[in-house]
Amino acid sequence: MSTILSSAIVDSAKGSVDTYIASIGTLNGQLEGIINTLTGSNFVGDASLGYKDFYTNKVLPAITENLTEQSTSLTASIKSMLDNIQQQLLNTVDPQLGDNNRNQGGSGNTATA
């Protein structure tokens, strides 16, 4: 079954990306709270510092810079691609083109001899 790509589909996809970004932010906040609780109470010493350092220097940059950062991340690239599809493909098509194609020989396509 074929599907015709429409602006509504692209808008829905962009909304899904925004929802994904928000979910990642929420989950990261929960994870950060767990890390802070864990490393701030019974888990102390070099292992605790190493664990927190790993989260701060490896996990957090992967989530923010690579995944959810607004200008250079994967999700930013996906949103940019969707914007380009919408602007360059969907919003540039002549809205009367379909009608003209369906009604060949109609008032818009008069031939003169």
C-alpha positions as MATLAB code, in Angstrom:
seq = 'MSTILSSAIVDSAKGSVDTYIASIGTLNGQLEGIINTLTGSNFVGDASLGYKDFYTNKVLPAITENLTEQSTSLTASIKSMLDNIQQQLLNTVDPQLGDNNRNQGGSGNTATA';
ca = [
       0.000    0.000    0.000;
       1.534    3.286   -1.047;
       1.322    6.418    1.039;
       1.412    9.951   -0.270;
       3.815   12.105    1.697;
       2.083   15.184    3.018;
       2.952   18.142    5.214;
       0.833   16.556    7.962;
       3.016   13.440    7.908;
       6.191   15.548    8.064;
       4.742   17.646   10.914;
       3.868   14.452   12.757;
       7.414   13.146   12.291;
       8.859   16.426   13.603;
       6.522   16.196   16.598;
       7.750   12.657   17.240;
      11.358   13.883   17.209;
      10.442   16.605   19.732;
       8.709   14.018   21.920;
      11.794   11.799   21.722;
      14.061   14.700   22.721;
      11.804   15.556   25.672;
      11.731   11.901   26.769;
      15.518   11.661   26.604;
      15.763   14.845   28.690;
      13.400   13.446   31.315;
      15.184   10.098   31.466;
      18.562   11.812   31.653;
      17.332   13.940   34.548;
      16.205   10.806   36.372;
      19.523    9.086   35.652;
      21.460   12.112   36.867;
      19.445   12.075   40.101;
      20.249    8.389   40.592;
      23.956    8.994   39.908;
      24.061   11.904   42.357;
      22.251    9.908   45.035;
      24.443    6.874   44.492;
      27.742    8.752   44.481;
      26.738   11.112   47.288;
      25.768    8.598   49.958;
      27.136    5.087   50.553;
      29.245    4.810   47.401;
      32.330    6.948   48.054;
      36.009    6.977   47.212;
      37.882    6.530   43.954;
      35.316    4.133   42.487;
      32.525    6.618   43.169;
      34.506    9.491   41.669;
      35.348    7.361   38.617;
      31.702    6.406   38.183;
      30.553   10.033   38.367;
      33.401   11.098   36.077;
      32.357    8.456   33.526;
      28.782    9.731   33.588;
      29.835   13.383   33.316;
      32.495   12.933   30.626;
      31.101   10.059   28.533;
      27.371    9.503   29.040;
      26.218   13.113   29.322;
      28.070   14.338   26.193;
      26.746   11.369   24.226;
      23.202   12.246   25.218;
      23.473   15.993   24.727;
      26.040   16.716   22.015;
      25.461   13.626   19.884;
      21.772   12.943   20.432;
      19.726   15.934   21.552;
      21.736   19.171   21.161;
      19.624   21.660   19.195;
      22.042   22.491   16.377;
      24.519   19.667   15.715;
      23.037   16.432   17.074;
      21.440   13.496   15.295;
      17.944   14.673   16.169;
      18.757   18.202   14.941;
      19.851   16.692   11.619;
      16.640   14.671   11.378;
      14.532   17.768   12.054;
      16.533   19.744    9.491;
      16.010   17.000    6.915;
      12.261   16.993    7.615;
      12.142   20.792    7.296;
      13.949   20.570    3.953;
      11.562   17.903    2.697;
       8.618   20.027    3.704;
       9.967   23.268    2.251;
      11.638   22.037   -0.914;
       9.377   19.197   -1.938;
       5.965   19.648   -0.394;
       5.577   23.408   -0.208;
       6.880   24.112   -3.704;
       4.468   21.970   -5.690;
       1.855   23.949   -7.598;
      -1.459   23.146   -5.863;
      -3.248   23.181   -9.227;
      -0.853   20.700  -10.814;
      -2.897   17.692   -9.694;
      -6.116   19.204  -11.002;
      -4.488   20.038  -14.337;
      -3.126   16.518  -14.651;
      -6.496   14.959  -13.859;
      -8.452   17.255  -16.153;
      -6.336   17.281  -19.279;
      -7.950   19.304  -22.004;
      -9.961   21.338  -19.510;
     -10.149   25.127  -19.444;
      -6.555   25.450  -18.281;
      -5.146   23.402  -21.143;
      -6.737   24.739  -24.283;
      -4.901   23.985  -27.475;
      -5.005   26.243  -30.455;
      -4.498   25.164  -34.010;
];
